């Protein structure tokens, strides 16, 4: 709760220049500059969250996220994902409708170019897919393919929805994983969070969406175990320094 209060205060403090410039570009109709300002603002949030929680964020292979045309599959753990995902990946999200319940987060995510995927009925799904395809012309979207907060370090089975859309629409998927976020469920400070990029995976290389789904899960699951081990080594180094 303290972290979220601090983030809200940041909007009207340290991050306010990005808010003001973002609102100006929104009013003037410059979508590209509006999104850029709000994305830069999320970095300010993340840096402050890192500072107040005394967290070390490690990116193990310094991966480059595709600028546009890709879904970015990333495991989802808990509410602390957002600032660090913004800090490391810095891309808008393809979120589900649950985000609408958090009105301020929903407003900021929309301002930074995120989309809400409405899967409530066939017509809304068709509209959401159309909006996604249009948005991919200028950006890539972070997707949580497990479909929910897992509150676990174990990769959960990937939901059908986003995998099937990626397969049907031939959208390449850049995969990344993170480790260490569950430590916030035990203590609020002194955590170590690590990220690892797993490259681009093309749906054209698979004969069915189920095969693509299984491939993505196996990659995320096996590499997550490797990342957990790498992160534990770094934790031990920090403990002895």
N, C-alpha and C positions, 0 to 999 in steps of 0.2 A: 504493500500500500504506500509506503514511504517513497518507493521508486516512482510509482505512477503519479503521486502528488508532485514530486520534483519535476517530472517530465512536463506535467501540465503548466507548472510555473515557468518552465523554460520557454514555453511558447510565447509568453509575454515578457520574457527577459532576454537571455542570451540568443535564443532562436528567433526573436521578434523581427530582425531585419529580413530574414528569409520569408517569414509570414507576410510582412508588409509588401515586399517585392512580389511575392507569389500572388497576393490579392490584387495588386496593381496589374499584373499581367493577365490575371483572370478577367478583370473588368475590361481591359483593353483587347481581350480576345486572343492573346498570344498563348496558345495552349502549350507549345514546346517550352517556352521560357517559364511558364507557370509550373510545369512539372519539374523542370530543372531546379527551381528555387525550393520547392517543397521536398524534393529528394535530398538536396543539400542540407535542408533543415533537419532531416532525420539523422544525418551524420552527427550534428551537434547534440541531438538527444542521446545518441549512442555513446558518444565520447564522455558525456556527463554521467551516464549510467555506469560506464566502465570505471569512472573515477570514484563515484560515491560507493560503489560495491567492491572496489579494489580488485577488479577482475582483470586477468590476463587473457586476451583474445589472440589465439595463435592460428595463422593460416599456413598449413604445412607445405603446400605446393604452389602458392602464389598463382592461383588459376585466373584465367581471363574469362569473364562471363560474356557470352555472345551479346552484342549490342542490340540486335533485333531478330525477330523471326523464330524464337525458340521458347519453349516452356523450360523453366528451371525447376526441376524436381528436388525438393529438400525435405528432410525429415522434420517433423513437428513435435515438440516436447511439451512446452508449457508457455505461460504468458510472457516469459522472459525472452522468447525467441525473437520477437519483433525488433528490438533495438540492435541486436547483434547481427541479425540477417540484413538489416538496413546498412549497418556499418561495413559488413564484408561484401555484400552482393550489390547493394544500392540499385535495386530495380523495383518497379511496382509489383503489386501482388494480384493474383487471380484468387479472390476470396469467396467463401460461401456466405450465405445470407445471415449467418450468426453475427457477423461483424456489425450489422446494422443496429444491434442492441447496444453497442458501445458508440453512442452518437458522435463523440468527438473523434475517436479513432477512425470511425467510418468516414467522417468528413475529411480528415487529413489524408487518409489512404486514397480517397477518391481524388483529392486535389493533387496528389503526387502521381496520378495516372493509373491507379489500380482500378480493377473492374470487379464487380460482384457478379458471380455466376449464379443465375436463378434457375434451379432445376425443379421448380415446383410443378411444372406442367410442360407438355410437349412444345407449345408455342413459345414459352419463355426460354426453354432450352435452345430452340432454333435461333431466337434473337440473341441470346448470350453467345452462342457459337459464332454467329455473324459478327458481333462486336469484337470477339476475340481475334478472329481472322483479320479484321480491319486494324485492330490495335497492334498486331504482330508486324505490320508493315513498318512500324517506327520504333518498336521496343520489344523486349522479352519480358515474360512474367514469371514471378516466383509462384510456384504451386506446391501445396502440401498434399502429396498424393495419398497419405494415410487417412486424410479426411477429417482429422480431429486432433486435439491435444492428446498425446499418448501418456504423458507423465512417466515416461519410461525411456531408458537408453537403448532398448531393443527395437529394431525396425519392425513395425507392424505390417500386416498384409496391405498391399496397395489397393485402393478402391478402384472399381471398374471405370467410373466416369471420366476422369481426366486422361487415363491411359487410353481408353477407347477413342476419345476425341483426338488425341495426338496421333493415334494409328489411322483413324478414318480420314483425318485432314492432312496426313503426312507432315506433321509438325515435328521437327527434330527436338530431342529432349537433352538438355544439359543437366547432368546429375551432380549434386553436391551433398555432402553429409556433414553433420556437426555432432560433437560429443561434449559432455560435461554440463549440460544445462540442468540436469536433474539435481545437481548439488544445491541449487537455489531452493529446493524443497526441504533441505536440511539446515542450511545456514545462508545468510544473506551476503556475506562478504568473504573475500579471499578465494574466489572461485577461478578455475582455469577452464576456458572453453576453446575447443579446437575445431577447425574446418578443413575439409579435404575435397578438392574438385575431382570428379570422376569422368570428365570428358563428355563428348556428345554421342548420343545413341540415336540411330536413325530407324524409324518405323519401317522403312522400305526393306530393311534387312530381315524382316520377320513375316511369316505367312499368316499370322492371325494376331488379334489384339491380346488374346490370352498368352500367346508365346512372348509377345513384347512385354506384357505385364510381369510374367514370371522372370524374364531376363532382368528387368529393371529392379525387381525385388531382390533377386540373388546378388546382383552387383551391390546394391545398397547394404544388404545384410552382411555380406562377407567383408566388404571394405569398412563397414562400421566397426566390426570387431578389430580390424587392423588399426583403425583410428583410435579406438579405446586404449589399445596397448601403447601407441605412440604418445597419447596424452598422459598416460600414467607415468611414462618415463620423464616427461617434462614436469609433471607435478613433483616427482621425487627430486629433480634438479632444483626446483624452486624451494623445496623444503630444506635443502642442505646448503643454500646460499644465504 
